[in-house]
Amino acid sequence: MRRQNNQQFKELLILSYFKQHNDYSLVQIANEIGVPLNNLADLIEILIEKGFLERRDDLLSLSFSGRICLQKSSVEFYDYYKYYNDYNSIEEFREKAWDIDRIYIPEDF
């Protein structure tokens, strides 16, 4: 179940990427959602089969159904540029050592 949700989330991130970018790079998409290129190719084929992405003149674009899918999801307003800027601001804090008394809570605990 979790794996299926993870794949659905990655599919939504891909749709969101195509909504925000007129020009695209498959390498950039793969890096931003954290999947190898061959997995990205599989995800894109799934999205084409579902009718969420379409090929026009050998280029991929978001279809009307893809836009509707995004509107119904929580990823509709995901902003790659904001995330990138937040990620860079977080990086400066990652190098600091935690205090010995700081409590660590594992993800999905």
Helices and strands as residue ranges (DSSP letters): H 2-20, H 26-33, H 37-50, E 53-56, E 59-62, H 64-71, H 80-94
